[in-house]
Amino acid sequence: MAGMKMRKKSELPSKLCAHCALPFTWRKKWERDWEQVKYCSERCRRATAPSPTEGGERR
């Protein structure tokens, strides 16, 4: 964390989730790809993603 200043949570960037439309704030684990983050959680991401068996019959 050298050179990184601590911020209050209210100062962190936030976005709206593409699935549930609730606001969520930046997390350290998203530091490298914050621009590509669209969902607040894995649950919302899975709910929006097409299932792998879609378009084909399951036997």
Backbone torsions as a table, in degrees:
resi	resn	phi	psi	omega
1	MET	NA	21.2	-179.7
2	ALA	-65.5	128.5	178.0
3	GLY	82.9	-3.1	179.6
4	MET	-100.7	128.1	-178.0
5	LYS	-88.3	139.8	177.7
6	MET	-72.4	140.8	-179.8
7	ARG	-122.4	153.6	171.7
8	LYS	-73.6	150.6	-179.2
9	LYS	-59.1	-33.5	-179.8
10	SER	-68.3	-16.7	179.8
11	GLU	-92.0	-9.1	-179.1
12	LEU	-74.7	149.7	177.3
13	PRO	-66.5	152.4	178.5
14	SER	-137.7	162.7	179.1
15	LYS	-141.1	169.1	172.8
16	LEU	-101.4	136.3	179.7
17	CYS	-65.7	135.8	-179.1
18	ALA	-71.1	-16.8	-179.9
19	HIS	-99.6	-55.4	-174.1
20	CYS	-97.6	-8.0	178.4
21	ALA	63.3	19.3	174.9
22	LEU	-91.6	148.3	178.5
23	PRO	-73.4	144.8	173.1
24	PHE	-139.8	152.6	-175.7
25	THR	-105.0	161.6	178.8
26	TRP	-55.0	142.1	174.2
27	ARG	-126.4	151.4	-178.7
28	LYS	-55.1	-39.1	-178.2
29	LYS	-66.4	-17.0	178.5
30	TRP	-97.6	9.1	-173.5
31	GLU	-53.2	-45.2	-175.6
32	ARG	-77.2	-29.1	-174.9
33	ASP	-127.2	35.2	-179.4
34	TRP	-55.4	-35.8	-178.9
35	GLU	-63.9	-29.4	-177.8
36	GLN	-91.8	-12.6	-178.3
37	VAL	-68.6	127.2	-177.7
38	LYS	-121.1	-23.1	-172.8
39	TYR	-118.8	147.5	-177.6
40	CYS	-76.4	-22.2	-176.9
41	SER	-152.8	166.9	175.9
42	GLU	-63.6	-35.5	179.5
43	ARG	-61.0	-45.1	178.3
44	CYS	-67.4	-38.4	179.0
45	ARG	-62.5	-44.1	179.7
46	ARG	-67.6	-35.5	-178.8
47	ALA	-66.4	-26.8	-177.5
48	THR	-92.8	-31.4	-176.3
49	ALA	-70.0	141.1	177.1
50	PRO	-67.1	143.9	-179.5
51	SER	-73.0	149.4	-177.5
52	PRO	-65.9	-22.4	-179.5
53	THR	-91.9	0.7	-178.5
54	GLU	-66.4	135.4	178.7
55	GLY	92.9	-7.9	179.3
56	GLY	-134.7	156.2	179.9
57	GLU	-82.0	141.4	177.9
58	ARG	-100.6	129.4	-178.2
59	ARG	-115.8	NA	NA
